[in-house]
Amino acid sequence: MRVDEPRRDDSPRIEHFAFRADGFRDFVERLERVQVAYRISHVIHLDLCQVNVYDPDGNHIEIGFGAAEKADFAPYVAGAKSTMADTEA
């Protein structure tokens, strides 16, 4: 099931939760291949790149990738890439 935007009903959910991960490029390529909407944010002061997605229940999930993968961030963070609509919950 593809969910581009979070559900906007009164179902219980959390604002977001986060994971740290390795394999930034492979992860983003997989999201694109399976057509999952995402937003990328570069957190400069933490030297971290975040990939933000929503699960089918509308929960915001943040996956953080560290500085060791900085070379892979470059094509994505210049202007912060997003395949989501301009608004978030």
C-alpha positions as MATLAB code, in Angstrom:
seq = 'MRVDEPRRDDSPRIEHFAFRADGFRDFVERLERVQVAYRISHVIHLDLCQVNVYDPDGNHIEIGFGAAEKADFAPYVAGAKSTMADTEA';
ca = [
       0.000    0.000    0.000;
       1.430    3.376   -0.988;
       0.705    6.332    1.275;
       1.813    9.733    0.009;
       0.412   11.788    2.875;
      -0.466   10.972    6.464;
      -4.066   10.171    7.253;
      -5.913   13.108    8.703;
      -8.363   11.351   11.010;
      -8.480   11.013   14.795;
      -6.700    7.630   14.950;
      -4.081    7.489   17.699;
      -0.501    7.830   16.485;
       2.762    9.412   17.513;
       4.334   12.507   15.932;
       7.345   10.503   14.796;
       9.957    7.947   15.712;
      13.483    7.555   14.408;
      16.060    4.952   13.483;
      19.770    5.209   12.655;
      20.800    3.224    9.614;
      23.536    2.519    7.096;
      23.132    2.256    3.334;
      21.655    5.651    2.429;
      21.926    5.322   -1.346;
      20.486    1.789   -1.442;
      17.643    2.831    0.873;
      16.613    5.835   -1.242;
      16.900    3.834   -4.466;
      14.621    1.174   -2.983;
      12.035    3.786   -1.920;
      12.029    5.120   -5.471;
      11.800    1.643   -6.987;
       8.747    0.719   -4.881;
       7.280    4.237   -5.247;
       7.228    5.226   -1.577;
       7.043    8.978   -1.032;
       9.895   10.455    1.026;
      11.481   13.737    2.067;
      15.206   14.213    2.690;
      16.563   16.715    5.197;
      20.221   17.510    5.862;
      20.809   18.353    9.528;
      24.071   20.215    9.159;
      24.871   20.735   12.865;
      24.551   16.962   13.457;
      26.154   16.000   10.114;
      23.171   13.753    9.560;
      20.910   13.106    6.605;
      17.308   12.179    7.428;
      14.927   10.314    5.173;
      11.342   10.904    6.279;
       8.467    8.605    5.291;
       4.953    7.812    6.521;
       3.633    4.351    7.282;
       0.116    3.293    6.172;
      -1.320    4.527    9.495;
       0.130    8.000    8.984;
       3.001    7.684   11.476;
       6.037    9.795   10.577;
       9.199    7.660   10.461;
      12.638    9.271   10.343;
      15.651    7.224    9.214;
      18.957    8.951    9.974;
      22.204    8.291    8.131;
      25.537    9.457    9.524;
      28.497   11.398    8.195;
      30.281    8.257    6.957;
      27.859    8.312    4.006;
      28.259   12.030    3.283;
      29.414   11.464   -0.305;
      26.112    9.706   -1.034;
      24.068   12.617    0.392;
      25.320   15.226   -2.091;
      22.956   14.508   -5.007;
      19.991   14.571   -2.639;
      20.597   17.409   -0.185;
      21.222   20.283   -2.580;
      17.774   21.805   -2.170;
      16.516   18.918    0.000;
      14.855   16.349   -2.250;
      11.242   15.397   -1.660;
       8.743   13.158   -3.420;
       5.998   14.181   -0.952;
       3.509   16.993   -1.295;
       4.630   20.283    0.239;
       2.729   19.870    3.519;
       3.310   17.581    6.471;
       1.088   16.815    9.444;
];
